[in-house]
Amino acid sequence: MSRSAHPAGPRHADVLPEGHYSAPPADLNALDPKVWAHTVTRTDDGIVSVGGVEVTTLAEEFGTPAYFLDESDFRARARAWRTAFGHDADVFYAGKAFLSRAVVRWLYEEGLNLDVCSGGELVTALSAGMPADRIAFHGNNKSAEEITAAVRAGVGRIVLDSFQEIVRVAHIAQSLGTRQRVQIRVTVGVEAHTHEFIATAHEDQKFGIALADGQAAEAVRRALTLDGLELVGIHSHIGSQIFDMAGFEVAARRVVALLAAVRDEHGVELPEIDLGGGLGIAYTSDDDPREPHEIAKALSEIVTRECEAAKLRTPRISVEPGRAIVGPTAFTLYEVGTIKPLEGLRTYVSVDGGMSDNIRTALYDAEYSVALVSRTSDAEPMLARVVGKHCESGDIVVKDAFLPSDLAPGDLIAVPATGAYCRSMASNYNHALRPPVVAVNDGEARVIVRRETEEDLLRLDVG
């Protein structure tokens, strides 16, 4: 068993008991390529670089904490997903993982579509030039204003999440003199092997319309009768940070069964099926994520097999990788502040960031790796807990990891695989300033999301 088999959290996972730690790595200076972005290396002088720029240079220019994103890695991963699924399927990048106008432009250039779930994400996408027909709009409680903006923009599809939303979207589309392409999100009764807060296809949660008791079938019936809607498919999403394809197989089987029921009852074969995202990435060396071509092959075979059994034409498949694209491409760089050894337990290493720039450890009990990156060290390993500077005992960045015992204030350490959700979920807790996102590529670094300033904080405070 691995204590980090499911970095989203230990619940629903087979984990080692608290306090049972893996042995320290053989080489604390080594950087596992499975965990770090593609261009991250350690130079001859021992300093880690990304995109050809050393972290000491980056820290001097941009400060810490900061997120550094490997642009070439992001583009390569986006291309890998696009290539794996080919022209007979659609790949929608899940913008909630991390979204900025630079990222939108990269996605457009690499041929991906975009999934958004708020008015803010929608306006960001449109302002950066993403064609509206390549955007899908999600969300369990879209406001009338958000729906109106999406319909007016001409988004490619809106994913309907409730009976109320079926009527709401139909009414708005009809009042604007158009028919809106929609999918219906169904909950298929599959509980993904992940943390309960990010498992999204069992019935006891807020997303979607349940297959149970004929609710999804009734939702389809209503959508087909409304003039403002063009129902094009069924959407399913079973959770996040998933390594096992078994859940997707069950979900696909149940969604295809619904498509067959729709054909039999209404004489309509819906042309699309969206299986969502949620594929896991490596946060630690113990994790073993699948490659895009493996995922594409498995999903295609599952859907084709189920459709052949139901005598249905195979629908066009959509997927929504977000974390799987951006997650591994970035790391967060911190400066060490204070070091507190607790004899017989561990050493607390405090950094200049914390839960305001990475809430996932506190929220999901997520696990991360960490490395000394401003130099190498031959010192003995020490069991460390990397913590932030916030006024919370739960302000933990990396729960348990090994760092060199000669770690000192002023050293730079980095936490990899923070491209997804860390900046998206960042906060101003304790009035912290949210860090910048810096893209690095081919020896050059540029800010794509600037660091917040004290003036930004005060500008919002009108008191």
Wavefront OBJ file of the C-alpha trace (Angstrom):
o trace
v 0.000 0.000 0.000
v 1.073 3.566 -0.625
v 0.218 6.408 1.680
v 0.063 8.717 -1.327
v -1.861 6.606 -3.798
v -4.610 9.207 -3.830
v -3.196 12.692 -3.323
v -6.692 14.164 -3.281
v -6.981 12.641 0.173
v -6.871 9.380 2.093
v -10.606 8.889 2.350
v -11.845 5.983 0.185
v -8.209 4.949 -0.365
v -5.986 2.219 1.044
v -3.394 4.139 3.014
v -0.731 3.456 5.551
v -1.621 4.559 9.076
v -0.756 8.054 10.260
v 2.873 8.241 11.326
v 4.084 5.448 9.054
v 6.408 7.209 6.657
v 8.106 5.947 3.555
v 11.870 5.652 3.630
v 13.754 8.753 2.494
v 14.758 8.812 -1.177
v 18.218 7.598 -2.102
v 19.118 11.013 -3.520
v 17.506 14.158 -2.144
v 18.909 16.146 -5.078
v 17.178 14.039 -7.732
v 14.102 15.402 -9.513
v 11.580 12.782 -10.573
v 10.519 13.684 -14.155
v 7.120 12.153 -13.471
v 6.423 14.881 -10.908
v 8.210 17.916 -12.383
v 7.580 19.842 -15.601
v 9.449 18.632 -18.673
v 12.142 21.321 -18.811
v 12.926 21.297 -15.086
v 16.545 20.228 -14.552
v 19.336 20.768 -12.066
v 22.236 22.696 -13.584
v 25.912 21.896 -13.096
v 26.078 24.337 -10.192
v 23.210 22.539 -8.448
v 20.523 25.153 -9.051
v 17.225 23.993 -10.513
v 16.109 25.660 -13.735
v 12.892 25.678 -15.747
v 12.697 26.656 -19.389
v 16.402 27.419 -19.276
v 16.156 29.932 -16.395
v 17.535 29.215 -12.919
v 15.188 29.562 -9.956
v 17.566 31.938 -8.199
v 17.255 34.307 -11.148
v 13.486 33.883 -11.165
v 13.251 34.584 -7.438
v 15.357 37.687 -7.767
v 13.236 39.069 -10.605
v 9.743 37.992 -9.582
v 9.976 37.353 -5.848
v 8.509 34.535 -3.803
v 6.118 32.904 -3.402
v 5.379 32.585 -7.101
v 4.022 30.038 -9.522
v 6.327 29.237 -12.450
v 4.677 27.594 -15.452
v 6.592 25.726 -18.145
v 4.904 26.967 -21.327
v 6.441 24.367 -23.631
v 5.305 21.597 -21.282
v 1.767 22.990 -21.204
v 1.629 23.154 -24.990
v 3.086 19.650 -25.343
v 0.497 18.182 -22.996
v -2.321 20.007 -24.773
v -1.087 18.651 -28.122
v -0.806 15.144 -26.695
v -4.470 15.184 -25.699
v -5.539 16.675 -29.031
v -3.507 14.088 -30.965
v -4.663 11.172 -28.821
v -8.361 11.845 -29.446
v -7.999 12.899 -33.078
v -10.520 14.783 -35.172
v -13.448 12.517 -34.324
v -13.565 13.684 -30.698
v -13.454 16.943 -28.787
v -11.033 17.923 -26.037
v -12.278 20.677 -23.732
v -9.708 22.095 -21.345
v -11.353 22.490 -17.914
v -10.720 26.156 -17.198
v -11.393 25.830 -13.483
v -7.978 24.168 -13.067
v -6.222 27.391 -14.065
v -7.328 30.047 -16.494
v -5.724 33.190 -17.809
v -5.803 34.967 -21.137
v -2.374 33.618 -22.039
v -3.562 30.076 -21.368
v -6.666 30.668 -23.498
v -4.464 31.753 -26.403
v -2.243 28.667 -25.997
v -5.325 26.423 -26.027
v -6.654 28.082 -29.161
v -3.317 27.739 -30.930
v -3.030 24.062 -29.956
v -6.539 23.242 -31.200
v -8.326 22.622 -27.910
v -11.769 23.766 -26.841
v -12.549 25.273 -23.435
v -14.920 24.387 -20.614
v -15.958 27.261 -18.314
v -18.194 27.289 -15.256
v -18.731 30.951 -14.402
v -19.322 34.298 -16.001
v -15.792 35.316 -15.047
v -14.264 32.346 -16.830
v -16.470 33.016 -19.846
v -15.470 36.669 -20.157
v -11.797 35.725 -19.750
v -12.102 33.199 -22.570
v -13.913 35.574 -24.905
v -11.574 38.477 -24.152
v -8.597 36.321 -25.135
v -10.114 35.382 -28.487
v -11.473 31.885 -27.921
v -14.301 31.422 -30.434
v -17.587 31.096 -28.572
v -18.579 27.966 -30.464
v -15.541 26.222 -28.938
v -16.703 26.983 -25.393
v -18.900 24.807 -23.155
v -20.583 26.363 -20.112
v -20.933 24.276 -16.940
v -22.240 24.987 -13.449
v -24.911 23.738 -11.072
v -26.504 27.163 -10.467
v -25.891 29.439 -13.438
v -27.460 32.847 -12.977
v -29.825 34.331 -15.517
v -27.139 36.898 -16.313
v -24.536 34.193 -16.947
v -26.895 32.186 -19.148
v -27.854 35.284 -21.100
v -24.208 36.190 -21.667
v -23.432 32.637 -22.810
v -26.365 32.445 -25.202
v -25.683 35.915 -26.619
v -22.040 35.003 -27.162
v -23.072 31.834 -29.000
v -21.321 29.258 -26.826
v -21.092 25.840 -28.403
v -23.053 24.145 -25.654
v -24.523 24.731 -22.234
v -24.524 21.753 -19.875
v -27.897 21.603 -18.140
v -27.612 20.628 -14.482
v -31.189 20.702 -13.146
v -34.845 20.715 -14.161
v -35.047 24.419 -13.341
v -32.118 25.124 -15.634
v -33.750 23.307 -18.539
v -36.605 25.806 -18.422
v -34.363 28.768 -17.622
v -32.002 28.234 -20.569
v -34.879 27.479 -22.941
v -36.707 30.659 -21.936
v -33.633 32.871 -22.300
v -32.643 31.343 -25.650
v -36.175 31.734 -27.023
v -36.378 35.325 -25.810
v -33.146 36.017 -27.694
v -34.526 34.399 -30.831
v -32.182 31.424 -30.948
v -31.907 27.720 -30.175
v -29.144 26.856 -27.740
v -27.201 23.633 -28.119
v -27.250 21.802 -24.781
v -26.187 18.622 -23.053
v -27.771 17.179 -19.918
v -25.451 16.297 -17.071
v -26.462 13.039 -15.423
v -25.215 11.434 -12.237
v -24.687 7.790 -13.042
v -24.323 6.309 -9.562
v -20.561 5.721 -9.804
v -18.575 6.728 -6.743
v -15.026 7.382 -7.946
v -12.172 6.172 -5.725
v -11.246 9.624 -4.503
v -11.962 12.186 -1.791
v -15.706 12.594 -1.129
v -15.575 16.327 -1.863
v -14.376 15.741 -5.446
v -16.340 12.562 -6.233
v -19.146 13.872 -8.397
v -21.203 11.030 -9.893
v -22.813 9.372 -6.885
v -26.359 10.541 -6.143
v -25.720 12.355 -2.839
v -24.122 15.520 -4.211
v -25.048 18.746 -5.908
v -24.203 18.079 -9.559
v -26.362 16.717 -12.313
v -29.677 14.878 -12.668
v -29.795 11.316 -11.376
v -30.325 8.362 -13.664
v -32.206 6.728 -10.793
v -36.023 6.773 -10.769
v -36.163 7.938 -14.375
v -35.155 11.510 -13.571
v -32.587 11.777 -16.372
v -35.045 10.284 -18.860
v -37.618 12.886 -17.826
v -35.030 15.654 -18.217
v -34.357 14.462 -21.770
v -38.073 14.395 -22.538
v -38.515 17.980 -21.351
v -35.452 19.254 -23.208
v -36.647 17.693 -26.457
v -40.001 19.478 -26.216
v -38.700 23.027 -25.711
v -38.228 25.240 -28.768
v -35.291 27.152 -27.286
v -33.134 24.051 -26.886
v -31.266 21.735 -29.232
v -30.369 18.683 -27.169
v -27.162 17.235 -28.594
v -25.934 14.850 -25.932
v -25.442 13.512 -22.431
v -22.708 14.581 -20.032
v -21.197 12.556 -17.196
v -18.345 13.335 -14.805
v -17.401 10.851 -12.093
v -14.797 12.744 -10.051
v -11.226 13.995 -9.927
v -7.701 12.629 -9.522
v -8.703 9.194 -10.829
v -6.206 6.567 -11.989
v -8.537 3.604 -12.589
v -10.620 3.373 -15.783
v -13.194 1.038 -14.226
v -15.421 3.925 -13.135
v -15.463 5.334 -16.668
v -16.499 1.934 -18.001
v -19.493 1.744 -15.673
v -20.420 5.367 -16.404
v -20.212 4.855 -20.178
v -22.356 1.734 -19.979
v -25.088 3.589 -18.090
v -24.960 6.672 -20.318
v -25.188 4.542 -23.454
v -28.169 2.735 -21.916
v -29.829 6.141 -21.526
v -29.060 6.987 -25.171
v -30.688 3.716 -26.216
v -33.754 4.497 -24.098
v -34.009 7.942 -25.713
v -33.881 6.370 -29.170
v -36.523 3.803 -28.297
v -38.898 6.323 -26.705
v -38.364 9.429 -28.841
v -36.846 8.100 -32.074
v -33.786 10.324 -31.595
v -30.147 9.246 -31.472
v -28.250 11.944 -29.622
v -24.924 12.584 -31.375
v -22.647 13.410 -28.399
v -21.438 11.899 -25.165
v -19.149 13.795 -22.790
v -17.317 11.662 -20.231
v -15.846 14.608 -18.332
v -12.341 14.721 -16.959
v -10.802 13.852 -13.639
v -7.779 11.845 -14.765
v -5.045 11.935 -12.143
v -1.504 13.299 -12.230
v 1.627 12.448 -10.267
v 1.972 14.529 -7.126
v 4.527 12.102 -5.705
v 6.769 9.415 -7.165
v 4.306 6.750 -5.994
v 1.601 7.959 -8.385
v 1.247 6.333 -11.798
v -0.998 8.363 -14.119
v -2.022 7.166 -17.563
v -0.867 8.785 -20.767
v -3.422 10.573 -22.994
v -3.159 7.975 -25.765
v -3.936 5.197 -23.268
v -6.947 7.105 -21.952
v -8.218 7.879 -25.452
v -7.913 4.249 -26.537
v -9.655 2.951 -23.435
v -12.554 5.424 -23.593
v -13.068 4.902 -27.326
v -13.144 1.131 -26.908
v -15.571 1.346 -23.990
v -18.047 3.618 -25.805
v -17.788 1.725 -29.111
v -18.367 -1.631 -27.418
v -21.381 -0.405 -25.472
v -22.922 1.284 -28.524
v -22.475 -1.810 -30.666
v -24.205 -3.888 -27.993
v -27.095 -1.382 -27.917
v -27.178 -1.124 -31.745
v -26.497 2.605 -31.586
v -24.330 4.735 -33.832
v -21.210 5.646 -31.877
v -21.603 9.245 -30.691
v -18.879 11.860 -30.801
v -16.895 11.682 -27.569
v -15.823 14.696 -25.541
v -13.407 14.796 -22.614
v -12.408 17.595 -20.245
v -8.819 17.366 -18.987
v -7.765 20.325 -16.873
v -5.484 19.168 -14.096
v -4.009 16.548 -16.449
v -2.749 19.332 -18.729
v -1.771 22.212 -16.463
v -1.151 20.433 -13.151
v 2.321 19.024 -13.868
v 3.508 22.097 -15.783
v 4.028 24.421 -12.819
v 5.705 24.568 -9.434
v 5.465 27.010 -6.552
v 8.711 28.590 -5.417
v 9.107 29.579 -1.757
v 11.832 31.038 0.416
v 12.516 29.291 3.722
v 11.946 31.537 6.728
v 12.131 29.672 10.035
v 13.114 26.094 10.852
v 11.792 24.414 14.020
v 13.071 20.907 14.897
v 10.779 18.882 17.180
v 12.848 16.068 18.591
v 11.421 12.637 17.905
v 8.729 14.025 15.593
v 9.693 16.171 12.607
v 11.103 19.533 11.622
v 8.727 22.378 10.789
v 9.929 24.400 7.805
v 8.072 27.695 7.435
v 7.898 29.399 4.054
v 6.705 32.791 2.847
v 3.443 31.436 1.406
v 0.997 28.837 2.653
v -2.675 27.989 2.515
v -3.458 31.255 0.697
v -1.552 29.989 -2.360
v -2.252 26.245 -1.904
v -5.406 25.404 0.033
v -5.551 21.831 -1.237
v -3.538 20.265 1.581
v -5.847 21.786 4.195
v -8.998 21.208 2.147
v -8.439 17.708 0.773
v -5.514 16.413 2.844
v -3.663 16.474 -0.486
v -0.080 15.273 -0.720
v 2.773 16.984 -2.524
v 6.483 16.595 -3.103
v 9.074 19.247 -2.255
v 12.747 19.832 -3.046
v 15.596 22.161 -2.182
v 16.186 23.948 -5.495
v 18.673 26.778 -4.885
v 21.566 24.371 -4.263
v 22.402 20.714 -3.779
v 23.104 19.103 -0.433
v 24.862 15.978 0.798
v 23.409 16.306 4.309
v 21.367 13.566 5.917
v 17.636 13.665 5.213
v 15.252 14.987 7.844
v 11.520 14.402 8.049
v 9.976 17.819 7.483
v 6.567 19.440 7.404
v 6.429 22.486 5.152
v 4.068 25.053 6.631
v 2.961 28.547 5.749
v 2.931 31.868 7.561
v -0.803 32.105 8.217
v -2.442 32.190 11.625
v -3.777 28.630 11.384
v -2.356 25.361 12.700
v -3.792 23.711 9.582
v -1.680 25.948 7.346
v 0.268 23.045 5.836
v 1.742 22.994 2.332
v 3.475 19.595 2.378
v 2.404 17.338 5.207
v 5.437 15.051 5.380
v 8.506 14.967 3.156
v 12.256 14.594 3.418
v 14.539 17.598 3.037
v 18.283 17.980 3.698
v 19.091 18.463 7.381
v 21.303 21.471 6.560
v 18.324 23.429 5.195
v 18.660 27.067 6.249
v 16.655 30.304 6.189
v 16.992 31.927 2.775
v 17.106 28.625 0.881
v 14.632 28.222 -1.959
v 12.379 25.192 -2.002
v 9.818 24.290 -4.643
v 6.611 22.263 -4.617
v 5.897 20.667 -8.028
v 2.555 19.835 -9.659
v 0.858 23.030 -8.485
v -0.378 24.186 -11.880
v -3.945 23.088 -11.216
v -6.244 24.663 -8.639
v -3.565 26.369 -6.553
v -3.786 29.812 -8.183
v -7.444 29.234 -9.032
v -8.304 28.629 -5.376
v -5.850 31.164 -3.932
v -7.169 33.628 -1.374
v -6.315 36.785 0.523
v -6.515 35.092 3.912
v -4.722 37.264 6.501
v -4.716 39.841 3.692
v -1.984 37.900 1.915
v -1.174 39.017 -1.608
v -1.862 36.334 -4.186
v 1.324 35.285 -6.014
v 2.016 35.884 -9.687
v 1.977 33.275 -12.407
v 5.113 33.459 -14.520
v 5.425 31.603 -17.820
v 8.929 30.418 -18.659
v 9.934 29.307 -22.123
v 13.199 29.025 -24.042
v 15.261 31.108 -21.648
v 12.693 33.852 -21.144
v 10.210 34.479 -18.344
v 7.177 36.744 -18.400
v 4.329 37.453 -16.009
v 0.939 36.213 -17.251
v -0.917 36.939 -13.995
v 0.703 39.668 -11.930
v 1.277 39.596 -8.192
v -1.356 41.392 -6.168
v -0.319 44.560 -4.397
v -1.397 46.276 -1.219
v -3.039 48.871 -3.452
v -5.190 46.097 -4.960
v -6.420 45.160 -1.489
v -7.175 48.716 -0.480
v -8.880 49.512 -3.770
v -11.602 46.952 -2.992
v -12.044 48.190 0.571
v -14.420 51.132 0.189
v -14.934 51.688 3.926
l 1 2 3 4 5 6 7 8 9 10 11 12 13 14 15 16 17 18 19 20 21 22 23 24 25 26 27 28 29 30 31 32 33 34 35 36 37 38 39 40 41 42 43 44 45 46 47 48 49 50 51 52 53 54 55 56 57 58 59 60 61 62 63 64 65 66 67 68 69 70 71 72 73 74 75 76 77 78 79 80 81 82 83 84 85 86 87 88 89 90 91 92 93 94 95 96 97 98 99 100 101 102 103 104 105 106 107 108 109 110 111 112 113 114 115 116 117 118 119 120 121 122 123 124 125 126 127 128 129 130 131 132 133 134 135 136 137 138 139 140 141 142 143 144 145 146 147 148 149 150 151 152 153 154 155 156 157 158 159 160 161 162 163 164 165 166 167 168 169 170 171 172 173 174 175 176 177 178 179 180 181 182 183 184 185 186 187 188 189 190 191 192 193 194 195 196 197 198 199 200 201 202 203 204 205 206 207 208 209 210 211 212 213 214 215 216 217 218 219 220 221 222 223 224 225 226 227 228 229 230 231 232 233 234 235 236 237 238 239 240 241 242 243 244 245 246 247 248 249 250 251 252 253 254 255 256 257 258 259 260 261 262 263 264 265 266 267 268 269 270 271 272 273 274 275 276 277 278 279 280 281 282 283 284 285 286 287 288 289 290 291 292 293 294 295 296 297 298 299 300 301 302 303 304 305 306 307 308 309 310 311 312 313 314 315 316 317 318 319 320 321 322 323 324 325 326 327 328 329 330 331 332 333 334 335 336 337 338 339 340 341 342 343 344 345 346 347 348 349 350 351 352 353 354 355 356 357 358 359 360 361 362 363 364 365 366 367 368 369 370 371 372 373 374 375 376 377 378 379 380 381 382 383 384 385 386 387 388 389 390 391 392 393 394 395 396 397 398 399 400 401 402 403 404 405 406 407 408 409 410 411 412 413 414 415 416 417 418 419 420 421 422 423 424 425 426 427 428 429 430 431 432 433 434 435 436 437 438 439 440 441 442 443 444 445 446 447 448 449 450 451 452 453 454 455 456 457 458 459 460 461 462 463
